[in-house]
Amino acid sequence: METWRRNLLLLWFGCFVTSASYSMVIPFLPLFLLQIGVHEHAEMWSGLLFSAAFFAGAIASPFWGSLADKYGRKPMIIRAGFSLCAIYILTAFVDNPYELLGLRILQGLLTGYIPGAIALVGTNTPEQKTGYALSLIATATSSGGIMGPLLGGFIAKLLDNRVAFASAGVLVFLATLPVLFWVTEEKFVPSKTRSSILSAFGTAVHNRPFFMILLLTFLTQFSVMTIEPVLPLYIVQLGGSLDNASLLSGIVFSLTGIASILFAPYWGKLADRIGFRSILLLGLFVGGIGNLAQILFHDIWGFSIVRFLFGVFFCGVFPALQGLVVRTTDSGYRGRAFGFSQTFNQLGGMLGPLVGGAVSGAFSVHGVFWATGGLLLGATALAYFSVGDRKRAAARRHPRVKRPLGG
């Protein structure tokens, strides 16, 4: 088997397990707070626990990206995997919310398995297969995100929430071992320049095409996450039954993930033919229209169908953004590039739910759909006027000249 195919297979498995381990415990954090005796201000602690990891991850990602450029992406994946294993297992033994908060901050500071895998796959895959490979990694994270809550809920019901945390740690350990022994990073050349995080960020700002990708990453993740705190409440309005709200919310949430599993590889193959920019524009535009269309449906079936169709097109957006990171940066800077991409992603993930909740409280749930649809359409316009696939453009100008990946 070719090296890049073996890497893709092993890292697909690793990203699937890592995503599943994350989603099998994170949705149950509020319940775990009650289990360890937090009955006052539980909502405040829950919000703090969620936001702390995002904030810490946003701060730490460029640092790990810089080390990845110096020592390689594979060591960063291994470091993140073993760190997550230890954190999940330690979480199983906490007795108060302060210990839990400390571990959540550590999780944000030390994480980086999936961004490292994306960087390694994006750099070590033949250019004509990059879109396909990155889309497969997207299916791994989506399918892991769907399976995780089911597995975590099953373990917690049969045994205990603490056992679910410990099981997540064991799963991440098992996902990291194949990377340690069998993943090969062939195209790694250590960065010859040593720069501070501020200097590296200055480089990103001066690379206008790449900086536009960072802004689009933030806007896209921010837009998506505005829906998170209000969707369960909206499901109650549509379904009319509070007893079934959790089940219905889980089903509706999973629809976009299922769409990603089915259609992301198709968009990846198409991106390899027509360019990442085209897929990005299509996904953002249909995503914006899809969010606005959800306002029109006042029954659970119609709403669910629109959510699924939204996922069919929108699942190509993040792989396209990751592919454009590869296209707009040099190989020696790519670890830092994906680190900054993760930072902007984390910031969007942290701020989106806060703004979504505020908009819903001040106006209505429909106000969030209006805001999200408008933001995605605005992101479409920004991408149209500011983003280009420079490698594809160069290939059209000089069809017989082979240019280095990331050049």
Residue pairs with C-beta under 8 A, 6 or more apart in sequence:
1 9
3 124
3 184
3 186
4 124
4 125
4 126
4 129
4 133
4 186
6 182
6 183
6 184
7 120
7 121
7 124
7 125
7 183
7 184
7 185
8 121
8 125
8 133
8 136
8 137
10 178
10 179
10 182
10 183
11 77
11 117
11 120
11 121
11 137
11 140
11 179
11 183
12 136
12 137
12 139
12 140
13 140
13 175
13 178
14 77
14 81
14 113
14 117
14 175
14 176
14 178
14 179
15 113
15 114
15 117
15 137
15 140
15 141
15 144
16 140
16 141
16 143
16 144
16 147
16 175
17 144
17 171
17 172
17 174
17 175
18 81
18 84
18 113
18 114
18 144
18 172
18 175
19 114
19 140
19 141
19 142
19 143
19 144
19 145
19 148
20 144
20 145
20 147
20 148
20 151
20 171
21 84
21 88
21 144
21 148
21 168
21 169
21 171
21 172
21 175
22 144
22 145
22 148
22 168
23 144
23 145
23 146
23 147
23 148
23 149
23 152
24 148
24 149
24 151
24 152
24 153
24 155
24 164
24 167
24 168
25 88
25 91
25 148
25 152
25 161
25 164
25 165
25 168
26 50
27 149
27 152
28 152
28 153
28 156
28 161
28 164
29 46
29 49
29 50
29 100
30 42
30 46
31 156
31 161
32 100
32 161
32 165
33 42
33 45
33 46
33 49
33 97
33 100
34 42
35 161
36 94
36 95
36 96
36 97
36 100
37 96
38 45
38 97
45 97
45 101
48 101
49 97
49 100
49 101
49 104
50 353
51 350
51 354
52 101
52 104
52 105
52 108
53 104
53 105
53 107
53 108
53 111
54 108
54 346
54 347
54 349
54 350
55 108
55 346
55 350
56 104
56 105
56 106
56 107
56 108
56 109
57 108
57 109
57 111
57 342
57 343
57 346
58 108
58 342
58 343
58 344
58 346
58 347
58 350
59 108
59 109
59 343
60 108
60 109
60 110
60 111
60 112
61 112
61 115
61 339
61 340
61 342
61 343
61 346
62 197
62 200
62 201
62 336
62 339
62 340
62 343
63 197
63 339
64 76
64 79
64 80
64 112
64 116
64 335
64 339
65 115
65 119
65 200
65 335
65 336
65 337
65 338
65 339
65 340
65 342
66 195
66 197
66 200
66 335
66 336
66 339
67 75
67 76
67 335
68 75
68 76
68 116
68 119
68 334
68 335
68 336
68 338
68 339
69 190
69 191
69 332
69 333
69 334
69 335
69 336
70 190
70 191
70 194
70 335
71 190
72 185
72 188
72 190
73 116
73 117
73 119
73 120
73 123
73 185
73 188
73 335
74 116
74 120
74 179
74 183
74 185
74 188
76 112
76 116
76 335
77 112
77 113
77 116
77 117
77 120
77 176
77 179
77 183
78 176
78 179
78 180
79 110
79 112
80 110
80 111
80 112
80 113
80 116
81 113
81 172
81 173
81 175
81 176
81 179
82 173
82 176
83 106
83 110
83 111
84 107
84 110
84 111
84 113
84 169
84 172
85 169
85 170
85 172
85 173
85 176
86 169
87 103
87 106
87 107
87 110
87 169
88 165
88 166
88 168
88 169
88 172
89 165
89 166
89 169
89 170
90 103
91 100
91 103
91 165
91 169
92 162
92 163
92 165
92 166
92 169
93 162
94 100
94 103
108 346
112 342
113 172
113 175
113 176
114 137
114 141
115 338
115 339
115 341
115 342
116 338
117 137
118 134
118 137
118 322
118 338
119 334
119 335
119 337
119 338
120 183
120 185
121 133
121 134
121 137
122 130
122 133
122 134
122 322
122 323
122 325
122 326
122 334
122 338
123 185
123 187
123 188
123 326
123 331
123 334
123 405
123 406
124 185
124 186
124 187
125 133
127 391
127 405
128 272
129 272
130 272
130 323
130 326
131 267
131 268
131 269
131 270
131 271
131 272
131 276
131 279
131 319
131 320
131 323
132 265
132 268
132 269
132 271
132 272
133 268
134 268
134 319
134 322
134 323
135 264
135 265
135 266
135 267
135 268
135 269
135 271
135 316
135 319
136 264
136 265
136 268
137 319
138 260
138 264
138 268
138 315
138 318
138 319
139 260
139 261
139 264
139 265
142 256
142 257
142 260
142 261
142 264
142 315
143 257
143 260
143 261
145 257
146 254
146 257
146 258
146 261
149 250
152 164
152 168
155 163
155 164
155 167
156 163
156 164
187 331
187 405
189 331
189 332
190 332
191 332
191 333
191 335
192 332
193 332
195 203
200 333
200 336
200 340
201 340
203 333
203 336
204 210
204 211
204 214
204 336
204 337
204 340
205 211
207 328
207 329
208 386
209 324
209 328
209 386
209 387
209 388
209 390
210 325
210 328
210 329
210 337
212 382
212 383
212 386
212 387
213 321
213 324
213 325
213 328
213 341
213 387
214 340
214 341
214 344
215 344
215 382
216 280
216 284
216 321
216 379
216 382
216 383
216 387
217 321
217 341
217 344
217 345
217 348
218 344
218 345
218 347
218 348
219 348
219 375
219 376
219 378
219 379
219 382
220 284
220 317
220 318
220 321
220 348
220 376
220 379
221 344
221 345
221 348
221 349
221 352
222 347
222 348
222 349
222 351
222 352
222 355
222 375
223 287
223 291
223 348
223 352
223 372
223 375
223 376
223 379
224 348
224 352
224 372
225 348
225 349
225 351
225 352
225 353
225 356
226 352
226 353
226 355
226 356
226 359
226 368
226 371
226 372
226 375
227 291
227 356
227 368
227 369
227 372
228 352
228 353
228 356
229 353
229 356
229 357
229 360
230 356
230 357
230 360
230 365
230 368
231 249
231 252
231 253
232 245
232 246
232 249
233 360
233 365
234 365
235 245
235 248
235 249
235 252
235 300
236 242
236 245
237 365
238 298
238 299
238 300
238 303
239 245
239 248
239 300
248 300
251 304
252 300
252 303
252 304
252 307
255 304
255 307
255 308
255 311
256 307
256 308
256 310
256 311
256 314
256 315
257 311
258 308
258 311
259 308
259 309
259 310
259 311
259 312
259 315
260 311
260 315
262 312
263 311
263 312
263 315
263 316
264 315
264 316
264 319
267 279
267 283
267 315
267 316
267 319
267 320
268 316
268 319
270 279
270 316
271 278
271 279
271 316
271 319
271 320
271 323
275 389
275 392
276 320
276 321
276 323
276 324
276 327
276 389
277 320
277 324
277 383
277 387
277 388
277 389
277 392
279 316
279 317
279 319
279 320
280 316
280 317
280 320
280 321
280 324
280 383
280 387
281 380
281 383
281 384
282 313
282 316
283 313
283 314
283 315
283 316
283 317
283 320
284 317
284 376
284 377
284 379
284 380
284 383
285 376
285 377
285 380
286 310
286 313
286 314
287 310
287 313
287 314
287 317
287 376
288 373
288 374
288 375
288 376
288 377
288 379
288 380
289 373
289 377
290 306
290 307
290 309
290 310
290 313
290 314
290 373
291 310
291 369
291 372
291 373
291 376
292 369
292 370
292 373
293 306
293 310
294 303
294 306
294 307
294 310
294 369
295 366
295 369
295 370
296 302
297 303
297 305
297 306
321 341
322 338
322 341
324 387
324 389
325 334
325 337
325 338
325 341
326 334
326 405
326 406
327 389
327 390
327 391
327 406
328 390
329 337
329 406
330 406
330 407
331 404
331 405
331 406
334 406
355 371
356 368
356 371
356 372
359 367
359 368
359 371
360 367
360 368
391 403
391 407
394 401
394 403
395 401
395 403
